[in-house]
Amino acid sequence: MNNKHDNRVIIVNSSFGNLIDISMDEVFQEFRELVLSSDAEILFEFNFNQKIVNAKHFIGRGKLEEIKRIIDLNKIELIIFNHNLSPSQERNIESFLKTRVLDRTGLILDIFAKRAFSHIGKLQVELAQLTHLSTRLVRGWSHLERQKGGIGLRGPGETQLETDRRLISQRIKNIKKRLEKSHQQKNLNRYARKKGRNHIVGIVGYTNAGKTTLFNSLTGSREFQADKLFATLDTVTRKNLVPGSDSIIYTDTVGFISNLPTSLIESFKATLDDLKSADLLLHVVDVSDRNFKNKIYEVNKILTEINAEKIPQILVKNKIDINDFDQNEVINPVNSVSVSAKEGIGIEMLRDLVSNHANRGLFKGKLLINFNNSKVRSECYRKAKIINDEETNDGWVLTLTIGNYDLKNILSHQGIEIIDSYSYIEKEI
């Protein structure tokens, strides 16, 4: 939608009564946000219910004629459907309305194209776009019905349409090869992280749930964050911000959305595979969103599609600083924590839960280390979170938080003594 005139659009959403715990208005609101994220100007909206899908035009003829009158009066050149249309439905609607038609997949691909900045991200988006386009080449290509010969361009009698299909097919193969090389490199990187005894934590959630803001809070990173859909497309990996816990590595990922196109899931394989190798997932949910329960369902559904559903999860209930929600409606599973990533509320509690999982339990308390064990003291600084370090007549007294596994190794040295214990967590997530 580069043409200024193209930004003026009509949007259409039709409900068929098959939604899960979600109102028609909420579906339509998400659709509006998607459209606005593409920098479109919405002139007219159609949000209605119909019993069955019209096989030819998706919606009924009466509604089509109503839309056509508005298009003709306002000279609108684009109509966007909140549905995945078949190629034939898309062509039939365009033929009837005499204007461009974009379905939900095409809209999401358009947004992704605007948000992709890395080389790999751009390749993934291009692959999804070409895959989507390959089934829609006949649209508006009446001039391609003629045969046209050309030296070095096409075979004898080959039509322009066949040529374009062949060129797209070749480009798809080329992109897949380049992405496969990237995928292999990522696998090597993941292997190196695992070999280095790193604990990989993937951050997942519905788009605009606050994943990147949380990622920045945990890692001290400054990744781009914005209150918009799909602000993050490229996977970013950083070490834990807290000294002594740098073996914990966080990975920020692309946001999920309901009815995420299959072509996108396949195209973003290299990105989504980062989740499959995670030891723990932080499932971020915006609890100020009235529809957050359904969005939890949608995220878990996609995790199942990519075979990541068995990875342990911590439910991170984000945006508790926004008072626009019913506290009674917020679910409280065992492995959950309430936070405000923006305000820093609950972040330390979340860190403890992650450390508990990474270290198979946490010890919080005081250790007495005699003066002959300066190396052990240095090891504590590397392995633990030091709260206080006091020099006494008997030695150093360290107030710290440390994983049980590392504590066991520390205590194996002589001259080390536990003198106070605030908590000793053995439960593993």
C-alpha positions as a Markdown table, in Angstrom:
| # | Residue | x | y | z |
|---|---|---|---|---|
| 1 | Met | 0.0 | 0.0 | 0.0 |
| 2 | Asn | 2.5 | 2.6 | -1.2 |
| 3 | Asn | 0.1 | 4.7 | -3.2 |
| 4 | Lys | -1.5 | 7.4 | -1.0 |
| 5 | His | -4.9 | 6.7 | -2.6 |
| 6 | Asp | -4.6 | 3.0 | -1.7 |
| 7 | Asn | -4.5 | 3.9 | 2.0 |
| 8 | Arg | -8.3 | 4.6 | 2.0 |
| 9 | Val | -9.9 | 1.3 | 2.7 |
| 10 | Ile | -13.1 | -0.5 | 3.5 |
| 11 | Ile | -12.8 | -3.4 | 6.0 |
| 12 | Val | -15.1 | -6.4 | 6.2 |
| 13 | Asn | -15.5 | -8.9 | 9.0 |
| 14 | Ser | -18.1 | -11.6 | 9.1 |
| 15 | Ser | -18.9 | -13.9 | 12.0 |
| 16 | Phe | -20.1 | -17.5 | 11.6 |
| 17 | Gly | -20.7 | -18.4 | 15.2 |
| 18 | Asn | -17.6 | -20.6 | 15.6 |
| 19 | Leu | -15.5 | -18.4 | 17.9 |
| 20 | Ile | -14.1 | -19.7 | 21.2 |
| 21 | Asp | -15.0 | -17.5 | 24.2 |
| 22 | Ile | -14.6 | -14.3 | 22.3 |
| 23 | Ser | -17.2 | -11.8 | 21.1 |
| 24 | Met | -17.6 | -10.6 | 17.6 |
| 25 | Asp | -16.8 | -7.0 | 18.7 |
| 26 | Glu | -13.4 | -8.1 | 20.1 |
| 27 | Val | -12.5 | -10.0 | 16.9 |
| 28 | Phe | -13.4 | -6.9 | 14.9 |
| 29 | Gln | -11.4 | -4.6 | 17.2 |
| 30 | Glu | -8.3 | -6.8 | 16.7 |
| 31 | Phe | -8.9 | -6.6 | 13.0 |
| 32 | Arg | -9.1 | -2.8 | 13.1 |
| 33 | Glu | -5.8 | -2.7 | 14.9 |
| 34 | Leu | -4.2 | -4.9 | 12.3 |
| 35 | Val | -5.5 | -2.6 | 9.5 |
| 36 | Leu | -4.3 | 0.5 | 11.3 |
| 37 | Ser | -0.9 | -1.1 | 11.8 |
| 38 | Ser | -0.6 | -1.2 | 8.0 |
| 39 | Asp | -1.0 | 2.6 | 7.9 |
| 40 | Ala | -4.4 | 2.4 | 6.3 |
| 41 | Glu | -7.2 | 4.9 | 6.7 |
| 42 | Ile | -10.5 | 3.2 | 7.4 |
| 43 | Leu | -13.3 | 5.0 | 5.7 |
| 44 | Phe | -16.1 | 2.4 | 6.1 |
| 45 | Glu | -16.6 | -0.7 | 8.3 |
| 46 | Phe | -18.7 | -3.8 | 7.8 |
| 47 | Asn | -19.1 | -6.1 | 10.8 |
| 48 | Phe | -22.0 | -8.6 | 10.4 |
| 49 | Asn | -23.1 | -12.2 | 11.0 |
| 50 | Gln | -24.0 | -14.7 | 8.3 |
| 51 | Lys | -25.0 | -18.3 | 8.5 |
| 52 | Ile | -22.8 | -19.9 | 5.8 |
| 53 | Val | -19.9 | -19.0 | 3.6 |
| 54 | Asn | -20.8 | -18.1 | 0.0 |
| 55 | Ala | -18.6 | -20.4 | -2.0 |
| 56 | Lys | -18.2 | -17.9 | -4.9 |
| 57 | His | -17.9 | -14.5 | -3.2 |
| 58 | Phe | -17.5 | -15.5 | 0.5 |
| 59 | Ile | -20.3 | -13.1 | 1.5 |
| 60 | Gly | -23.8 | -12.7 | 0.1 |
| 61 | Arg | -24.6 | -10.8 | -3.0 |
| 62 | Gly | -26.8 | -8.3 | -1.2 |
| 63 | Lys | -23.9 | -7.3 | 1.1 |
| 64 | Leu | -21.5 | -7.1 | -2.0 |
| 65 | Glu | -23.9 | -4.7 | -3.8 |
| 66 | Glu | -24.0 | -2.5 | -0.7 |
| 67 | Ile | -20.2 | -2.4 | -0.6 |
| 68 | Lys | -20.0 | -1.7 | -4.3 |
| 69 | Arg | -22.2 | 1.4 | -4.0 |
| 70 | Ile | -20.0 | 2.8 | -1.4 |
| 71 | Ile | -16.8 | 2.0 | -3.5 |
| 72 | Asp | -18.3 | 3.7 | -6.5 |
| 73 | Leu | -19.4 | 6.8 | -4.6 |
| 74 | Asn | -16.0 | 7.2 | -2.8 |
| 75 | Lys | -13.6 | 5.8 | -5.4 |
| 76 | Ile | -12.1 | 3.4 | -2.9 |
| 77 | Glu | -9.4 | 1.2 | -4.4 |
| 78 | Leu | -8.9 | -1.4 | -1.7 |
| 79 | Ile | -11.2 | -3.6 | 0.5 |
| 80 | Ile | -9.7 | -5.8 | 3.3 |
| 81 | Phe | -11.4 | -8.9 | 4.6 |
| 82 | Asn | -10.7 | -10.3 | 8.0 |
| 83 | His | -10.7 | -13.8 | 6.6 |
| 84 | Asn | -8.5 | -16.0 | 4.5 |
| 85 | Leu | -10.0 | -16.0 | 1.0 |
| 86 | Ser | -9.4 | -18.7 | -1.6 |
| 87 | Pro | -7.8 | -17.5 | -4.8 |
| 88 | Ser | -11.1 | -17.9 | -6.7 |
| 89 | Gln | -13.1 | -16.0 | -4.1 |
| 90 | Glu | -10.5 | -13.2 | -4.2 |
| 91 | Arg | -10.8 | -13.0 | -8.0 |
| 92 | Asn | -14.6 | -13.2 | -8.0 |
| 93 | Ile | -14.9 | -10.4 | -5.4 |
| 94 | Glu | -12.4 | -8.2 | -7.4 |
| 95 | Ser | -14.3 | -8.8 | -10.6 |
| 96 | Phe | -17.6 | -7.8 | -9.0 |
| 97 | Leu | -16.4 | -4.8 | -7.1 |
| 98 | Lys | -13.9 | -3.6 | -9.7 |
| 99 | Thr | -11.3 | -2.9 | -6.9 |
| 100 | Arg | -8.4 | -4.5 | -5.2 |
| 101 | Val | -9.1 | -7.1 | -2.5 |
| 102 | Leu | -6.8 | -8.1 | 0.3 |
| 103 | Asp | -7.5 | -11.0 | 2.7 |
| 104 | Arg | -6.3 | -11.5 | 6.3 |
| 105 | Thr | -3.1 | -13.3 | 5.2 |
| 106 | Gly | -2.2 | -10.6 | 2.7 |
| 107 | Leu | -2.7 | -8.0 | 5.4 |
| 108 | Ile | -0.5 | -9.7 | 7.9 |
| 109 | Leu | 2.2 | -10.2 | 5.2 |
| 110 | Asp | 2.0 | -6.5 | 4.4 |
| 111 | Ile | 2.6 | -5.6 | 8.1 |
| 112 | Phe | 5.4 | -8.1 | 8.4 |
| 113 | Ala | 7.1 | -6.6 | 5.3 |
| 114 | Lys | 7.1 | -3.2 | 7.1 |
| 115 | Arg | 8.5 | -4.7 | 10.3 |
| 116 | Ala | 11.2 | -6.9 | 9.0 |
| 117 | Phe | 14.7 | -5.3 | 9.4 |
| 118 | Ser | 17.2 | -8.1 | 9.5 |
| 119 | His | 18.4 | -10.0 | 6.4 |
| 120 | Ile | 16.9 | -13.3 | 7.6 |
| 121 | Gly | 13.6 | -11.6 | 8.6 |
| 122 | Lys | 13.2 | -10.1 | 5.2 |
| 123 | Leu | 13.9 | -13.4 | 3.5 |
| 124 | Gln | 11.3 | -15.1 | 5.7 |
| 125 | Val | 8.7 | -12.5 | 4.9 |
| 126 | Glu | 9.5 | -12.7 | 1.2 |
| 127 | Leu | 9.2 | -16.5 | 1.2 |
| 128 | Ala | 5.7 | -16.2 | 2.8 |
| 129 | Gln | 4.7 | -13.5 | 0.3 |
| 130 | Leu | 5.8 | -15.5 | -2.7 |
| 131 | Thr | 4.1 | -18.6 | -1.4 |
| 132 | His | 0.9 | -16.7 | -1.0 |
| 133 | Leu | 1.3 | -15.0 | -4.4 |
| 134 | Ser | 2.0 | -18.1 | -6.3 |
| 135 | Thr | -1.7 | -19.2 | -6.1 |
| 136 | Arg | -3.0 | -15.8 | -7.1 |
| 137 | Leu | -1.1 | -15.0 | -10.3 |
| 138 | Val | -4.1 | -15.1 | -12.6 |
| 139 | Arg | -5.6 | -12.1 | -10.8 |
| 140 | Gly | -5.6 | -9.0 | -13.1 |
| 141 | Trp | -3.3 | -10.6 | -15.7 |
| 142 | Ser | -5.5 | -10.7 | -18.8 |
| 143 | His | -2.7 | -9.4 | -20.9 |
| 144 | Leu | -0.7 | -12.5 | -20.1 |
| 145 | Glu | -3.0 | -14.9 | -21.9 |
| 146 | Arg | -1.2 | -14.2 | -25.1 |
| 147 | Gln | 1.9 | -16.2 | -25.9 |
| 148 | Lys | 5.1 | -14.3 | -26.2 |
| 149 | Gly | 8.5 | -15.7 | -27.2 |
| 150 | Gly | 11.7 | -14.2 | -26.1 |
| 151 | Ile | 15.4 | -15.1 | -26.5 |
| 152 | Gly | 16.7 | -16.2 | -23.1 |
| 153 | Leu | 13.4 | -15.5 | -21.4 |
| 154 | Arg | 11.1 | -18.4 | -22.0 |
| 155 | Gly | 10.5 | -21.6 | -24.0 |
| 156 | Pro | 8.6 | -21.8 | -27.2 |
| 157 | Gly | 5.0 | -21.1 | -26.7 |
| 158 | Glu | 5.3 | -20.3 | -23.0 |
| 159 | Thr | 2.9 | -17.8 | -21.7 |
| 160 | Gln | 3.9 | -14.8 | -19.5 |
| 161 | Leu | 1.9 | -16.4 | -16.7 |
| 162 | Glu | 3.8 | -19.6 | -16.9 |
| 163 | Thr | 7.0 | -17.7 | -16.9 |
| 164 | Asp | 6.1 | -15.8 | -13.8 |
| 165 | Arg | 5.1 | -19.0 | -12.0 |
| 166 | Arg | 8.5 | -20.5 | -13.0 |
| 167 | Leu | 10.4 | -17.5 | -11.8 |
| 168 | Ile | 8.6 | -17.4 | -8.5 |
| 169 | Ser | 9.2 | -21.1 | -8.0 |
| 170 | Gln | 12.9 | -20.6 | -8.7 |
| 171 | Arg | 13.0 | -17.6 | -6.2 |
| 172 | Ile | 11.2 | -19.7 | -3.6 |
| 173 | Lys | 13.8 | -22.5 | -4.0 |
| 174 | Asn | 16.6 | -20.0 | -3.7 |
| 175 | Ile | 15.2 | -18.4 | -0.5 |
| 176 | Lys | 14.6 | -21.8 | 1.1 |
| 177 | Lys | 18.3 | -22.8 | 0.4 |
| 178 | Arg | 19.5 | -19.6 | 2.0 |
| 179 | Leu | 17.2 | -20.0 | 5.0 |
| 180 | Glu | 18.2 | -23.6 | 5.4 |
| 181 | Lys | 21.9 | -22.4 | 5.7 |
| 182 | Ser | 20.8 | -19.9 | 8.3 |
| 183 | His | 18.8 | -22.7 | 10.1 |
| 184 | Gln | 21.9 | -24.9 | 10.2 |
| 185 | Gln | 24.0 | -22.0 | 11.6 |
| 186 | Lys | 21.3 | -21.4 | 14.3 |
| 187 | Asn | 21.4 | -25.1 | 15.2 |
| 188 | Leu | 25.2 | -24.8 | 15.7 |
| 189 | Asn | 24.7 | -21.7 | 17.9 |
| 190 | Arg | 22.0 | -23.5 | 19.9 |
| 191 | Tyr | 24.3 | -26.5 | 20.4 |
| 192 | Ala | 27.1 | -24.2 | 21.5 |
| 193 | Arg | 24.8 | -22.6 | 24.1 |
| 194 | Lys | 23.6 | -26.0 | 25.4 |
| 195 | Lys | 27.2 | -27.3 | 25.5 |
| 196 | Gly | 28.2 | -24.2 | 27.6 |
| 197 | Arg | 25.5 | -25.3 | 30.2 |
| 198 | Asn | 23.4 | -22.2 | 29.4 |
| 199 | His | 19.7 | -22.3 | 30.3 |
| 200 | Ile | 17.7 | -20.9 | 27.4 |
| 201 | Val | 14.5 | -19.1 | 28.2 |
| 202 | Gly | 12.1 | -18.3 | 25.3 |
| 203 | Ile | 9.7 | -15.4 | 25.7 |
| 204 | Val | 6.4 | -16.0 | 23.9 |
| 205 | Gly | 3.0 | -14.5 | 23.8 |
| 206 | Tyr | 0.3 | -12.8 | 21.7 |
| 207 | Thr | 1.4 | -9.8 | 19.7 |
| 208 | Asn | 1.6 | -6.6 | 21.7 |
| 209 | Ala | 1.5 | -8.5 | 25.1 |
| 210 | Gly | 4.7 | -6.7 | 26.2 |
| 211 | Lys | 7.3 | -9.4 | 25.4 |
| 212 | Thr | 10.0 | -7.0 | 24.2 |
| 213 | Thr | 9.5 | -4.7 | 27.2 |
| 214 | Leu | 9.9 | -7.7 | 29.5 |
| 215 | Phe | 12.9 | -8.9 | 27.5 |
| 216 | Asn | 14.6 | -5.5 | 27.9 |
| 217 | Ser | 13.8 | -5.5 | 31.7 |
| 218 | Leu | 15.4 | -8.9 | 32.2 |
| 219 | Thr | 18.5 | -8.4 | 30.0 |
| 220 | Gly | 19.1 | -4.6 | 30.1 |
| 221 | Ser | 18.8 | -4.6 | 26.3 |
| 222 | Arg | 17.4 | -1.7 | 24.3 |
| 223 | Glu | 15.5 | -3.5 | 21.6 |
| 224 | Phe | 12.8 | -1.6 | 19.8 |
| 225 | Gln | 9.5 | -1.7 | 21.6 |
| 226 | Ala | 6.2 | -0.1 | 20.7 |
| 227 | Asp | 2.5 | -0.3 | 21.5 |
| 228 | Lys | 1.7 | -1.8 | 18.1 |
| 229 | Leu | 1.1 | -5.2 | 16.6 |
| 230 | Phe | 4.2 | -7.2 | 15.4 |
| 231 | Ala | 6.7 | -4.6 | 16.6 |
| 232 | Thr | 9.2 | -7.5 | 16.9 |
| 233 | Leu | 9.8 | -10.0 | 14.0 |
| 234 | Asp | 13.4 | -10.9 | 14.4 |
| 235 | Thr | 14.6 | -13.3 | 17.2 |
| 236 | Val | 17.0 | -11.6 | 19.6 |
| 237 | Thr | 19.0 | -13.4 | 22.3 |
| 238 | Arg | 20.7 | -11.8 | 25.3 |
| 239 | Lys | 22.2 | -12.9 | 28.6 |
| 240 | Asn | 20.6 | -12.3 | 31.9 |
| 241 | Leu | 21.2 | -8.8 | 33.3 |
| 242 | Val | 21.9 | -10.0 | 36.9 |
| 243 | Pro | 25.5 | -10.7 | 37.7 |
| 244 | Gly | 26.1 | -14.3 | 38.7 |
| 245 | Ser | 23.2 | -15.6 | 36.6 |
| 246 | Asp | 24.7 | -15.0 | 33.1 |
| 247 | Ser | 24.2 | -18.7 | 32.3 |
| 248 | Ile | 20.5 | -17.8 | 31.8 |
| 249 | Ile | 19.9 | -16.7 | 28.2 |
| 250 | Tyr | 16.6 | -15.0 | 27.1 |
| 251 | Thr | 15.2 | -15.1 | 23.6 |
| 252 | Asp | 12.6 | -12.7 | 22.3 |
| 253 | Thr | 10.4 | -13.9 | 19.5 |
| 254 | Val | 7.7 | -12.8 | 17.0 |
| 255 | Gly | 4.3 | -12.3 | 18.5 |
| 256 | Phe | 1.5 | -14.8 | 17.8 |
| 257 | Ile | -2.0 | -14.0 | 16.6 |
| 258 | Ser | -5.2 | -15.9 | 16.0 |
| 259 | Asn | -5.4 | -17.6 | 12.6 |
| 260 | Leu | -1.7 | -17.0 | 11.9 |
| 261 | Pro | -1.2 | -18.0 | 8.3 |
| 262 | Thr | 0.3 | -21.5 | 7.8 |
| 263 | Ser | 2.7 | -20.0 | 5.3 |
| 264 | Leu | 4.1 | -17.7 | 7.9 |
| 265 | Ile | 4.6 | -20.5 | 10.4 |
| 266 | Glu | 6.5 | -22.4 | 7.8 |
| 267 | Ser | 8.5 | -19.4 | 6.6 |
| 268 | Phe | 9.5 | -18.5 | 10.1 |
| 269 | Lys | 10.7 | -22.0 | 10.9 |
| 270 | Ala | 14.3 | -20.7 | 11.6 |
| 271 | Thr | 12.8 | -18.2 | 14.1 |
| 272 | Leu | 10.3 | -20.5 | 15.8 |
| 273 | Asp | 12.9 | -23.4 | 16.1 |
| 274 | Asp | 14.6 | -21.2 | 18.7 |
| 275 | Leu | 11.5 | -21.8 | 20.9 |
| 276 | Lys | 11.7 | -25.6 | 20.5 |
| 277 | Ser | 15.2 | -25.6 | 21.9 |
| 278 | Ala | 14.3 | -23.6 | 25.0 |
| 279 | Asp | 14.4 | -25.1 | 28.5 |
| 280 | Leu | 11.7 | -22.8 | 29.7 |
| 281 | Leu | 9.0 | -20.5 | 28.1 |
| 282 | Leu | 7.8 | -17.3 | 29.6 |
| 283 | His | 4.3 | -17.0 | 28.3 |
| 284 | Val | 3.5 | -13.3 | 28.5 |
| 285 | Val | -0.2 | -12.3 | 28.6 |
| 286 | Asp | -1.7 | -8.8 | 28.8 |
| 287 | Val | -4.2 | -9.1 | 31.6 |
| 288 | Ser | -5.6 | -5.7 | 30.9 |
| 289 | Asp | -7.0 | -7.2 | 27.7 |
| 290 | Arg | -10.6 | -8.5 | 28.3 |
| 291 | Asn | -9.9 | -11.3 | 25.8 |
| 292 | Phe | -6.6 | -12.5 | 27.4 |
| 293 | Lys | -8.0 | -16.0 | 28.1 |
| 294 | Asn | -8.7 | -16.7 | 24.4 |
| 295 | Lys | -5.2 | -15.3 | 23.5 |
| 296 | Ile | -3.6 | -17.7 | 25.9 |
| 297 | Tyr | -5.4 | -20.5 | 24.1 |
| 298 | Glu | -4.3 | -19.2 | 20.7 |
| 299 | Val | -0.6 | -19.0 | 21.8 |
| 300 | Asn | -0.7 | -22.6 | 23.2 |
| 301 | Lys | -2.4 | -23.8 | 20.0 |
| 302 | Ile | 0.5 | -22.4 | 17.9 |
| 303 | Leu | 3.1 | -23.9 | 20.3 |
| 304 | Thr | 1.4 | -27.3 | 19.8 |
| 305 | Glu | 1.7 | -26.8 | 16.0 |
| 306 | Ile | 5.5 | -26.3 | 16.2 |
| 307 | Asn | 5.9 | -29.2 | 18.8 |
| 308 | Ala | 6.8 | -26.9 | 21.7 |
| 309 | Glu | 3.8 | -27.6 | 23.9 |
| 310 | Lys | 5.8 | -29.9 | 26.3 |
| 311 | Ile | 8.3 | -27.2 | 27.3 |
| 312 | Pro | 7.7 | -26.0 | 30.9 |
| 313 | Gln | 6.0 | -22.6 | 31.1 |
| 314 | Ile | 5.7 | -19.7 | 33.5 |
| 315 | Leu | 2.6 | -17.6 | 32.9 |
| 316 | Val | 3.7 | -13.9 | 33.1 |
| 317 | Lys | 0.6 | -11.8 | 33.8 |
| 318 | Asn | 1.8 | -8.4 | 32.4 |
| 319 | Lys | 0.5 | -4.9 | 32.5 |
| 320 | Ile | -0.9 | -5.1 | 36.1 |
| 321 | Asp | -0.2 | -1.3 | 36.3 |
| 322 | Ile | -3.2 | -0.8 | 34.0 |
| 323 | Asn | -6.4 | -1.0 | 36.1 |
| 324 | Asp | -8.7 | -1.7 | 33.2 |
| 325 | Phe | -9.4 | -5.3 | 34.1 |
| 326 | Asp | -11.3 | -7.5 | 36.6 |
| 327 | Gln | -8.9 | -9.0 | 39.1 |
| 328 | Asn | -11.4 | -11.8 | 39.7 |
| 329 | Glu | -11.0 | -12.8 | 36.1 |
| 330 | Val | -7.3 | -13.3 | 36.2 |
| 331 | Ile | -6.2 | -16.9 | 36.3 |
| 332 | Asn | -3.6 | -18.0 | 38.8 |
| 333 | Pro | -1.9 | -21.2 | 37.9 |
| 334 | Val | 0.9 | -22.5 | 40.2 |
| 335 | Asn | 3.7 | -21.3 | 37.9 |
| 336 | Ser | 2.6 | -17.7 | 37.4 |
| 337 | Val | 3.7 | -14.3 | 38.4 |
| 338 | Ser | 2.1 | -10.8 | 38.1 |
| 339 | Val | 4.4 | -8.1 | 36.7 |
| 340 | Ser | 4.5 | -4.8 | 35.0 |
| 341 | Ala | 7.4 | -5.0 | 32.6 |
| 342 | Lys | 7.1 | -1.3 | 31.9 |
| 343 | Glu | 7.2 | -0.2 | 35.6 |
| 344 | Gly | 9.5 | -3.0 | 36.8 |
| 345 | Ile | 7.0 | -4.5 | 39.2 |
| 346 | Gly | 7.4 | -8.2 | 40.0 |
| 347 | Ile | 10.5 | -8.6 | 37.9 |
| 348 | Glu | 12.6 | -9.8 | 40.8 |
| 349 | Met | 10.0 | -12.4 | 41.6 |
| 350 | Leu | 10.1 | -13.6 | 38.0 |
| 351 | Arg | 13.9 | -13.8 | 38.1 |
| 352 | Asp | 13.7 | -16.0 | 41.1 |
| 353 | Leu | 11.2 | -18.3 | 39.4 |
| 354 | Val | 13.5 | -18.6 | 36.3 |
| 355 | Ser | 16.5 | -19.2 | 38.5 |
| 356 | Asn | 14.7 | -21.8 | 40.5 |
| 357 | His | 14.0 | -23.7 | 37.2 |
| 358 | Ala | 17.5 | -23.2 | 35.9 |
| 359 | Asn | 19.2 | -24.3 | 39.1 |
| 360 | Arg | 16.6 | -26.9 | 40.2 |
| 361 | Gly | 15.9 | -25.0 | 43.4 |
| 362 | Leu | 17.3 | -21.9 | 45.0 |
| 363 | Phe | 19.1 | -21.3 | 48.3 |
| 364 | Lys | 18.7 | -17.9 | 49.9 |
| 365 | Gly | 20.7 | -17.2 | 53.0 |
| 366 | Lys | 24.2 | -16.6 | 54.5 |
| 367 | Leu | 27.4 | -18.4 | 54.0 |
| 368 | Leu | 30.5 | -18.1 | 56.2 |
| 369 | Ile | 33.7 | -18.5 | 54.2 |
| 370 | Asn | 37.0 | -18.5 | 56.0 |
| 371 | Phe | 39.8 | -16.3 | 54.9 |
| 372 | Asn | 41.8 | -19.2 | 53.3 |
| 373 | Asn | 39.0 | -19.7 | 50.7 |
| 374 | Ser | 39.3 | -16.5 | 48.6 |
| 375 | Lys | 38.9 | -18.6 | 45.5 |
| 376 | Val | 35.6 | -20.0 | 46.7 |
| 377 | Arg | 34.5 | -16.4 | 47.6 |
| 378 | Ser | 35.3 | -15.4 | 44.0 |
| 379 | Glu | 33.3 | -18.4 | 42.7 |
| 380 | Cys | 30.3 | -17.3 | 44.7 |
| 381 | Tyr | 30.5 | -13.9 | 42.9 |
| 382 | Arg | 30.5 | -15.8 | 39.6 |
| 383 | Lys | 27.7 | -18.3 | 40.4 |
| 384 | Ala | 25.4 | -16.4 | 42.8 |
| 385 | Lys | 23.6 | -13.2 | 43.3 |
| 386 | Ile | 25.4 | -11.4 | 46.1 |
| 387 | Ile | 23.1 | -9.3 | 48.3 |
| 388 | Asn | 25.7 | -8.4 | 51.0 |
| 389 | Asp | 29.4 | -9.1 | 51.7 |
| 390 | Glu | 30.6 | -8.6 | 55.3 |
| 391 | Glu | 34.0 | -9.2 | 56.7 |
| 392 | Thr | 34.0 | -10.7 | 60.3 |
| 393 | Asn | 36.5 | -12.1 | 62.7 |
| 394 | Asp | 35.7 | -15.6 | 61.5 |
| 395 | Gly | 35.7 | -14.8 | 57.7 |
| 396 | Trp | 33.5 | -13.4 | 55.0 |
| 397 | Val | 29.8 | -13.6 | 55.5 |
| 398 | Leu | 28.0 | -13.6 | 52.2 |
| 399 | Thr | 24.2 | -13.0 | 51.9 |
| 400 | Leu | 23.3 | -14.5 | 48.6 |
| 401 | Thr | 20.9 | -16.3 | 46.3 |
| 402 | Ile | 22.4 | -19.4 | 44.6 |
| 403 | Gly | 21.2 | -22.5 | 42.8 |
| 404 | Asn | 21.2 | -25.7 | 44.8 |
| 405 | Tyr | 23.5 | -27.4 | 42.2 |
| 406 | Asp | 26.1 | -24.6 | 42.6 |
| 407 | Leu | 25.6 | -24.5 | 46.3 |
| 408 | Lys | 26.4 | -28.2 | 46.6 |
| 409 | Asn | 29.8 | -27.6 | 44.8 |
| 410 | Ile | 30.6 | -24.6 | 47.1 |
| 411 | Leu | 29.9 | -26.6 | 50.2 |
| 412 | Ser | 32.2 | -29.4 | 49.1 |
| 413 | His | 35.2 | -27.2 | 50.0 |
| 414 | Gln | 36.4 | -27.1 | 53.7 |
| 415 | Gly | 35.9 | -23.9 | 55.6 |
| 416 | Ile | 32.4 | -23.2 | 54.2 |
| 417 | Glu | 29.4 | -23.1 | 56.5 |
| 418 | Ile | 25.7 | -22.2 | 56.2 |
| 419 | Ile | 24.9 | -19.8 | 59.1 |
| 420 | Asp | 21.4 | -18.7 | 58.1 |
| 421 | Ser | 18.8 | -19.8 | 55.6 |
| 422 | Tyr | 15.9 | -17.6 | 54.6 |
| 423 | Ser | 14.5 | -20.1 | 52.1 |
| 424 | Tyr | 15.4 | -23.4 | 50.5 |
| 425 | Ile | 13.3 | -24.1 | 47.4 |
| 426 | Glu | 13.5 | -27.7 | 46.2 |
| 427 | Lys | 10.4 | -27.7 | 43.9 |
| 428 | Glu | 11.2 | -27.8 | 40.2 |
| 429 | Ile | 8.8 | -26.3 | 37.7 |
